[in-house]
């Protein structure tokens, strides 16, 4: 996060924004996938930092799904997003390359790598220990614009089983649904 904030501050200074031209408000888009209260709470420290460091009134604009933030960027209602998925960035960029710029990329603290991790979650007491054990079961994906919650598993499943989400990967799964977010996936497993 420090890299992203530093890059943002550097980019503001690089473009020579003086106090008279500087925006008075910053609309920070928050990707969906968590409940709204948690989204706002988790980002309050970011709001406080921007308010003080940039002397702006930061508005937290949360969305119930990734598409809301994508549309906010394209419509000029959102100025910045932290932790945007590569798929969401690409979706905006393909529709309007001038609507987005990358100002920082986070790196894994442990090994210095850049990337995503996708995991399949099952109940602790379930008999499912490997992917093949899920044959004939229901499978939930997070959001079509989530790299770890759809795009990566989608590609892996196409390679392993063939087909697509539409044909449940050649019938490997009994159903494949979209829950709307990672938190909703976890709740689906618990329920």
FENQUI-V985553 format. One record per pair of residues at least 12 apart in sequence whose C-alpha atoms are under 10 Angstrom apart, sorted by the first residue. I is the first residue (numbers start at 1). J is the second residue. D is the distance in Angstrom with one decimal. If there is no record, write none. Layout:
# FENQUI-V985553
i = (I/I)
j = (J/J)
d = (D/D)
This chain:
# FENQUI-V985553
i = (1/1/1/1/1/1/1/2/2/3/3/3/3/3/4/4/4/4/4/4/4/5/5/5/5/5/5/5/6/6/7/7/7/7/8/8/8/8/8/9/9/9/9/10/11/12/19/19/22/22/22/23/23/23/23/24/24/24/24/24/24/25/25/25/25/25/25/25/25/25/26/26/26/26/26/26/26/26/26/26/26/26/26/26/26/27/27/27/27/27/27/27/27/27/27/27/27/27/27/27/27/28/28/28/28/28/28/28/28/28/28/28/28/28/28/28/28/28/28/29/29/29/29/29/29/29/29/29/29/29/29/29/29/29/29/29/29/29/30/30/30/30/30/30/30/30/30/30/30/30/30/30/30/30/30/31/31/31/31/31/31/31/31/31/31/31/31/31/31/31/31/31/31/32/32/32/32/32/32/32/32/32/32/32/32/32/32/33/33/33/33/33/33/33/33/33/33/33/33/33/33/33/34/34/34/34/34/34/34/34/34/35/35/35/35/35/35/36/36/36/36/37/39/39/39/39/39/40/40/40/43/43/43/44/44/44/46/46/46/47/47/59/59/60/60/61/61/61/61/61/62/64/64/65/65/65/65/65/65/65/65/66/66/66/66/66/66/66/66/66/66/67/67/67/67/67/67/67/69/69/69/69/70/70/70/70/70/70/70/70/70/70/71/71/72/73/73/73/73/73/73/74/74/74/74/74/74/74/74/74/75/76/78/79/79/80/80/80/80/81/81/82/82/82/83/83/83/84/84/84/84/85/85/85/85/85/86/86/86/86/86/86/86/87/87/87/87/87/87/87/88/88/88/88/89/89/89/90/91/115/115/116/116/116/116/117/117/117/117/117/118/118/118/118/118/118/118/119/119/119/119/120/120/120/120/120/120/120/121/121/121/121/121/121/122/122/122/122/122/123/123/123/123/124/131/132/132/132/134/134/134/135/135/135/135/136/136/136/136/136/136/137/137/137/137/137/137/138/138/138/138/138/138/138/138/139/139/139/139/139/139/139/139/139/139/139/139/140/140/140/140/140/140/140/140/140/140/140/140/140/141/141/141/141/141/141/141/141/141/141/141/141/142/142/142/142/142/142/142/142/142/142/143/143/143/143/143/143/143/143/144/144/144/144/145/145/146/146/146/148/149/149/149/149/149/149/150/150/150/154/157/157/157/158/160/161/164/165)
j = (46/82/83/104/105/106/107/104/106/103/104/105/106/107/82/83/102/103/104/105/106/46/49/50/53/82/103/104/103/104/102/103/104/105/54/80/102/103/104/50/53/54/103/103/103/54/54/55/54/55/56/54/55/56/57/51/54/55/56/57/58/50/51/54/55/56/57/58/59/79/47/50/51/54/55/56/57/58/59/60/61/77/78/79/80/47/56/57/58/59/60/61/62/72/73/76/77/78/79/80/81/43/46/47/50/58/59/60/61/62/69/72/73/77/78/79/80/81/82/59/60/61/62/63/66/68/69/70/72/73/77/78/79/80/81/82/83/84/42/43/60/61/62/63/64/65/66/68/69/78/80/81/82/83/84/61/62/63/64/65/66/67/68/69/70/81/82/83/84/85/88/146/181/62/63/64/65/66/67/68/69/143/146/180/181/182/183/62/63/64/65/66/142/143/146/179/180/181/182/183/184/185/62/63/64/65/180/181/182/183/184/62/63/64/181/183/184/61/62/63/64/62/60/61/62/63/64/60/61/62/60/62/82/58/59/60/58/60/82/59/60/78/79/78/81/77/78/79/80/81/78/180/181/142/143/144/145/146/179/180/181/84/85/87/88/143/144/145/146/180/181/88/91/92/143/144/145/146/81/84/88/92/84/88/89/90/91/92/93/95/99/145/91/92/92/89/92/93/96/99/100/91/92/93/95/96/97/98/99/100/99/99/99/99/100/100/101/102/103/100/102/103/104/105/104/105/106/102/105/146/147/116/145/146/147/148/115/116/145/146/147/148/151/144/145/146/147/148/150/151/144/145/146/147/101/102/145/145/145/147/148/147/148/149/152/147/148/149/152/153/147/148/149/150/151/152/153/148/149/152/153/139/140/141/149/153/185/186/139/140/185/186/189/190/134/186/188/189/190/186/189/190/191/190/157/160/161/172/172/173/174/171/172/173/174/168/171/172/173/174/175/171/172/173/174/175/176/168/172/173/174/175/176/177/189/168/172/173/174/175/176/177/178/179/185/188/189/175/176/177/178/179/180/181/182/184/185/186/188/189/153/154/165/176/177/178/179/180/181/182/184/185/177/178/179/180/181/182/183/184/185/186/177/178/179/180/181/182/184/185/178/179/180/181/180/181/180/181/182/182/178/179/180/181/182/185/165/178/181/169/169/170/172/170/172/173/176/177)
d = (9.5/8.3/8.8/8.5/8.8/6.9/9.6/9.2/9.0/8.7/6.1/7.4/7.1/9.4/7.9/9.3/9.2/6.3/4.5/6.8/7.5/9.4/9.3/8.8/9.8/9.4/8.6/8.0/8.9/8.4/9.2/5.4/6.0/9.5/10.0/9.5/9.5/6.1/7.9/9.7/8.6/8.0/9.6/9.1/7.7/9.3/10.0/9.5/8.9/9.2/8.7/9.2/9.1/7.0/9.1/9.5/8.9/7.4/4.8/6.2/8.6/9.9/8.8/9.6/8.8/5.1/4.7/5.7/7.2/9.3/9.1/8.3/8.6/9.2/9.8/6.4/6.2/4.6/6.1/8.5/9.9/9.8/7.9/6.3/7.7/9.7/9.9/8.5/5.9/4.8/6.2/6.5/9.9/9.6/9.9/9.5/7.1/5.0/5.1/6.6/8.7/9.4/9.2/8.2/9.8/6.8/6.0/5.1/5.7/8.2/9.5/10.0/10.0/9.3/6.0/6.1/5.1/5.7/7.9/8.5/6.3/4.8/5.9/7.6/9.9/8.9/5.9/9.0/7.7/8.2/8.8/5.7/7.3/6.0/4.8/7.5/9.9/9.2/9.9/8.2/7.0/5.9/4.5/6.3/9.1/9.2/8.6/9.2/6.9/9.4/8.9/6.3/7.3/8.6/8.6/8.8/6.4/5.9/7.5/6.4/5.4/8.5/7.9/6.2/8.9/7.8/8.4/8.1/7.2/8.9/9.5/9.8/9.4/6.7/4.9/4.4/4.0/5.4/8.5/7.9/8.0/9.1/9.9/7.9/6.6/8.9/9.5/9.9/8.3/6.5/6.1/7.8/7.8/8.2/9.5/9.1/6.4/3.8/5.4/5.8/7.0/9.1/9.6/9.2/7.7/8.9/9.3/6.9/7.3/5.6/7.6/9.5/9.4/7.8/9.6/8.1/9.0/9.9/6.8/7.8/7.5/9.5/9.0/9.5/6.9/9.0/9.9/6.9/8.6/7.3/7.7/9.9/9.7/9.7/10.0/8.3/8.9/9.4/9.5/7.4/7.2/9.3/9.9/9.3/10.0/8.9/7.4/9.9/9.9/9.5/10.0/7.7/8.3/9.5/7.3/9.5/8.7/9.5/10.0/6.2/6.9/8.9/8.9/9.7/7.0/7.2/8.3/6.1/7.4/8.6/8.5/7.9/9.3/9.7/9.0/8.9/7.2/9.9/8.0/9.2/8.5/9.5/9.6/6.5/7.9/9.7/7.3/6.0/9.7/10.0/10.0/9.3/9.8/8.0/9.8/9.7/7.3/10.0/9.5/6.5/7.5/9.8/6.5/9.0/7.9/7.1/9.7/9.3/6.1/8.6/8.7/7.8/10.0/9.2/8.9/8.5/9.3/9.9/10.0/9.7/9.9/9.9/9.3/9.8/9.6/8.6/8.4/9.7/9.8/9.2/9.7/9.3/7.7/6.3/6.1/8.5/9.6/9.7/8.7/8.1/6.6/9.7/9.9/8.8/5.6/6.4/5.8/9.5/9.7/7.8/9.3/5.6/7.2/8.2/8.8/8.7/9.3/9.5/8.1/9.9/9.6/7.6/6.2/9.9/8.5/9.1/6.2/9.3/8.6/9.9/8.4/4.8/6.7/8.7/9.5/7.0/6.9/8.0/8.5/9.9/8.5/9.3/9.4/9.6/9.4/8.9/9.9/10.0/9.9/9.7/8.5/7.4/7.5/9.9/9.6/8.6/10.0/6.4/8.5/9.4/6.7/6.9/9.9/10.0/9.8/9.8/10.0/9.0/8.1/7.1/9.4/8.5/5.3/5.5/7.8/9.6/7.6/5.8/4.6/4.7/8.1/10.0/8.0/5.2/5.2/7.0/9.0/9.3/9.6/5.8/5.3/4.7/6.0/8.0/10.0/8.9/9.9/6.6/7.8/6.1/4.8/6.5/8.8/10.0/9.3/9.8/9.3/8.3/5.7/4.9/5.7/6.3/9.5/9.7/9.5/9.2/6.2/9.2/7.9/8.6/8.5/8.9/9.7/7.2/6.0/4.8/6.2/7.9/7.8/8.0/9.4/6.9/8.5/5.5/5.3/5.3/4.2/5.1/8.2/7.3/6.1/9.4/9.4/5.9/6.8/5.0/5.5/7.9/9.9/9.6/7.5/9.7/8.4/9.3/9.8/9.8/9.6/8.2/9.0/9.2/9.4/9.9/9.7/7.7/6.8/9.1/9.7/8.8/10.0/8.9/6.7/9.8/9.3/8.9/9.9/9.8/9.9/8.6)
